[in-house]
């Protein structure tokens, strides 16, 4: 439960600070920040991102950097700063490539897909989500309940904008991409002009 997790992570953060464990502090801030994202408290999540990114830059922890940048992308998404979403997500993909963190590729494609949704790029959204699903399939994973809860409104918007047939076609195009193709597409500036008829969440 989020409330229990919050209390435990806050207690953990106090202990990490007392121990001057900067790597542990950054990773705990990330977890608290992700709970804030689920609660849609994006301003506080952004503040934790700022504190966390300073720590991971100082410690040089690549795993911590990946998760912190993911948090930052989600916070920017919630605040409607799509340029920041793209910048943080591309940096995250670069670091994830370096440490061969394939799971993060899918996490970031979901964020970029949601950002594209809000910018009226429905085809791009569905392709990115299809590519993310393909990555998760190769790892034997799926979206967790919290992720599905967070992204379902975006999925609904894009389905409505495109219609079910076009949505499934774009999703299948994403699923058919190889991993290098999907990463190139996620990092690209490619845009589609789509008439937005439904407001994104």
N, C-alpha and C positions, 0 to 999 in steps of 0.2 A: 504494500500500500504506500502511496506517495507520501502521506503524512508521516508514517513510521520511518520511511527511507530518509525523509527530510531531517527528522530529529537525529537519526544515527549519523548522517553525513555532517550535520552541524557539530555534533560531539566529536566526530573524527577530525574536523577542521581545527577545532580548538587544540586537540592533542598534537596535530601536525605542526601547528604554529609554535606550540611550546617546545617541540623537538627541533624546530627550525628545519623541518624536512620540506624543502621547497618543491621537490618532485612530487611528494605526497600531497602537499598543499594544492598544487596546480591540478592534480588529478581529482581531488575532492571538490574543488571549485567547479570543475567540469560537470561532475555528477549533479551538484546542486543546480547548476545552470540549466542542465537538461530537464530537471524537474520543473524549473521555472518556465521553460519553453512549453512543456505539456500544459502548464497552468495558464499559458498565454501571457505571462508577465515578462514581456520582451525587453523592457527597459532595464529591469534588474538583471536579466540574463546577459544583456550587453555589458553591464558594469562588471559582472563576473568574468566575462570574456576578456575585457580589458586587463583585469588583474591577472587572469590566468595566462594570457599571451606574454605578458612581461616576465612571468616566472619561467615559462618554457623556453623563452629566448635566452634567459639567463642560465638555465640548467642545461640547455641543449638536448632535452629529452624529445626524440622524434615522435614517439608514440603519444606523448602528452601534447605535442604540437598538433598532430593530426586531429585528436579529439577536440582540442581547444578551437581549432579552425572550423571544425564541423559545428560546434556550438555557436561560434561567431556567425557562420552562414545562416543558421536557424534564427538567431537573434535579428540579423539584418533582414531576413525574410519577413519576420513578424513586424518589423518597424517600417517595412516598405522601401528599404534602400537596396534596390536591385543591383546597382553597380557594385556596392559592397558585397552583396551575395556572390556575384561572379568573381570578384577579386579574391575573396577568402576561399571560395570553393576551388578555384584554379590552383591557388597556393597549396591547399590541402591535397589535391590530386597529385601535385608534384612531389610532395613529401611522402605520400602514400606509395607512389611508384618507387621511390628510393628505398623504402623499407619493405616493399612487396606486400603491402597491406590491402589485399583484394577486397575484403569486406567493406572497407571505407569507400571504394569506388562506387558501390551501390548506394551507400548512405548519401554520398554527395550528389549522385544522379537524381535521387529523390528530392533533395533540396533545390537543385537547379530546375527540375521539372516543375516544382511548385512555383518557383520564381517566374518561370516562363508562362505558367498559367496566369499569374497576376498581370503579366505584361501582354496578355492576349495571344500568346504563341502556343496555341492548343496542340498543334501537330507536333511541335518540338517537345512539349510536355509529355505527350503519350509515348513518343519514341524514347525519351530518356527513361521513363518508367519501365518500358518494355526491356530496355537494355539492363536496367537495374535488376529486374526480375531474373533475367538470364544469368547475371553474375551471381545472384543469390542461389539460383538453382545449382550452379556448378559447385557451390560450397555446401550444398545440402541444407540451406537456410531459407527462411521466409521472413516477411515483415512481422515484427512483434506486435502485440496488442496496442501498446502505446503509440507506436509508429503508425499503425493503421488508423487509429483514432485521430491522430494529428493530420494525416494526409487525406483521409476519406473525403472531406469537403472539397479539396482540390480535384480529386478524381471525378467527383460528381459534376463540378463545373465544366471540366473538359469534356466529359461524356455528353453533357447537354449542348455545349457549343458545337461539337463535331457531329453528334449523332452516333449511335452505337456502332454502325458499320464502319464509318471512317475512323472512329476511336480504335476499334479492334485492329483495323488495318495498320494504323500508325504504331500501335503497341507491338504488333507482329514485326514491323520493320525494325523497331528497336531490338526486339528479341533476336532477330536474325543477324545483328551486327557482331563481328568478332570483338574481342576485348580491346585490341588496339583501335579499331574503328569507333567503338563506343567512347573510348577515352578522348579520341580526337574530336568527336562530335560534341562531347560534354565541354571540352575546352574551347570550342569554336565560337565565333560570333554569328553563326548562321541564325537567320530569323525567318519567320513566316508571317505574312500579313493575314490576320484572322479578325473578322468582325466580332467583337466581344458583346454578347447579348445577355450574359449572366455575370453578376458581380462575384469576384473571388472572395473567399472568406476573409 
